[in-house]
C-alpha cells in the first residue's frame, strides 16, 4: 500500500524558514490529492495546506502568505515551504494522500498518512 515519509522538521528561530518533504511510494502518485496537517500537544489535528492532482492549492488562513505547497510528480514528492515561522506554528506536521479527489480538505477524506515530523519555532 502507499507509504508516506516526512522529513525536514527541526528547531528554528521565529522568522526563520523550513522546507518539509514528503516522499510517497506507489506508481499513481500523480493521481493523488496531497495535504499537510499539523497537531500541537493537547490540540486537534488541523489542516495546513493541500495540492490536488490538478495542481490547485489551498491554505489555512493561519498560514496563507507564509507557507507554500508544491509537488514534483517525477520524484513522488510533495513539499511544504514554511517562511516567517511563528511560535504558534510549533507542531508535528503530517503528510497525507487522498485517492478520491473529494472537493474538501477534511482530514477524514485522506486515505494515507505519514509518521509526522516535528517543527519547533522558538521566540
C-alpha positions as CSV (number, residue, x, y, z in Angstrom):
1,X,0.0,0.0,0.0
2,X,1.0,3.7,-0.2
3,X,3.6,4.8,2.3
4,X,4.4,8.4,3.1
5,X,7.6,9.6,4.8
6,X,8.1,13.2,6.0
7,X,11.4,14.9,6.6
8,X,12.8,18.4,7.1
9,X,11.5,19.3,10.5
10,X,13.6,20.8,13.2
11,X,14.2,23.7,15.6
12,X,14.0,27.2,14.1
13,X,14.0,30.7,15.4
14,X,10.9,32.8,14.9
15,X,11.1,34.4,11.5
16,X,13.1,31.6,10.0
17,X,12.2,29.1,7.3
18,X,12.0,25.3,6.9
19,X,11.1,23.1,3.9
20,X,9.3,19.9,4.7
21,X,9.3,17.0,2.2
22,X,7.0,14.0,1.9
23,X,8.2,11.1,-0.2
24,X,5.5,8.7,-1.4
25,X,5.6,5.1,-2.6
26,X,3.5,3.7,-5.4
27,X,3.0,4.2,-9.1
28,X,0.0,6.5,-9.0
29,X,1.3,9.5,-7.0
30,X,0.2,11.9,-9.7
31,X,-3.4,10.9,-9.2
32,X,-3.5,11.7,-5.5
33,X,-4.6,14.8,-3.8
34,X,-1.8,15.7,-1.2
35,X,-2.2,17.6,2.0
36,X,-0.3,18.7,5.1
37,X,-1.8,18.7,8.5
38,X,-0.4,19.6,11.9
39,X,-1.1,18.8,15.5
40,X,0.2,20.6,18.6
41,X,0.1,18.9,22.1
42,X,-3.3,19.0,23.5
43,X,-4.9,20.3,20.3
44,X,-6.8,18.7,17.5
45,X,-5.2,17.9,14.1
46,X,-5.7,20.9,11.7
47,X,-5.5,21.4,8.0
48,X,-2.5,23.4,6.8
49,X,-2.2,23.2,3.0
50,X,-3.1,20.9,0.1
51,X,-2.2,20.5,-3.6
52,X,-4.7,18.4,-5.6
53,X,-4.0,16.3,-8.7
54,X,-5.0,19.2,-11.0
55,X,-2.4,21.4,-9.2
56,X,-4.9,23.6,-7.4
57,X,-3.7,24.7,-4.0
58,X,-5.4,25.5,-0.7
59,X,-4.2,27.0,2.6
60,X,-5.4,27.5,6.1
61,X,-5.9,31.2,6.8
62,X,-3.3,31.0,9.6
63,X,-0.5,30.2,7.1
64,X,-1.7,31.9,3.9
65,X,1.0,34.2,2.6
66,X,3.7,32.4,4.6
67,X,3.6,28.8,3.5
68,X,3.7,27.3,0.0
69,X,2.9,23.8,-1.0
70,X,4.2,22.2,-4.2
71,X,4.6,18.8,-5.7
72,X,7.1,17.0,-8.0
73,X,5.3,14.1,-9.6
74,X,8.6,12.8,-11.2
75,X,10.0,12.4,-7.7
76,X,6.8,11.3,-5.9
77,X,7.3,14.1,-3.5
78,X,5.3,16.9,-2.0
79,X,6.9,19.9,-0.3
80,X,5.8,22.5,2.2
81,X,7.9,25.6,2.2
82,X,7.4,27.5,5.5
83,X,8.6,31.1,5.8
84,X,8.3,33.7,8.5
85,X,7.7,31.0,11.1
86,X,5.9,31.8,14.3
87,X,5.9,30.1,17.7
88,X,2.3,29.1,17.1
89,X,3.5,27.0,14.1
90,X,5.1,24.6,16.5
91,X,3.5,21.2,16.0
92,X,4.0,17.7,14.5
93,X,3.4,18.0,10.7
94,X,1.8,15.1,8.9
95,X,1.7,14.4,5.2
96,X,-1.5,12.8,3.8
97,X,-2.7,11.4,0.5
98,X,-6.2,11.2,-0.9
99,X,-7.3,8.9,-3.7
100,X,-10.8,10.1,-4.2
101,X,-10.3,13.7,-5.2
102,X,-13.1,14.8,-2.9
103,X,-13.7,18.6,-3.0
104,X,-12.8,19.0,0.6
105,X,-9.7,19.2,2.9
106,X,-11.4,17.4,5.8
107,X,-8.8,15.1,7.3
108,X,-11.3,12.2,7.2
109,X,-11.2,12.2,3.4
110,X,-7.4,11.4,3.3
111,X,-6.5,7.7,3.0
112,X,-2.8,7.5,3.8
113,X,-0.7,9.3,6.5
114,X,3.0,9.7,7.2
115,X,4.6,9.3,10.6
116,X,5.0,13.0,11.2
117,X,7.9,15.4,11.6
118,X,8.4,17.8,14.5
119,X,8.6,21.5,13.8
120,X,9.6,23.7,16.8
121,X,9.7,27.5,16.5
122,X,11.4,29.4,19.3
123,X,10.8,33.0,20.2
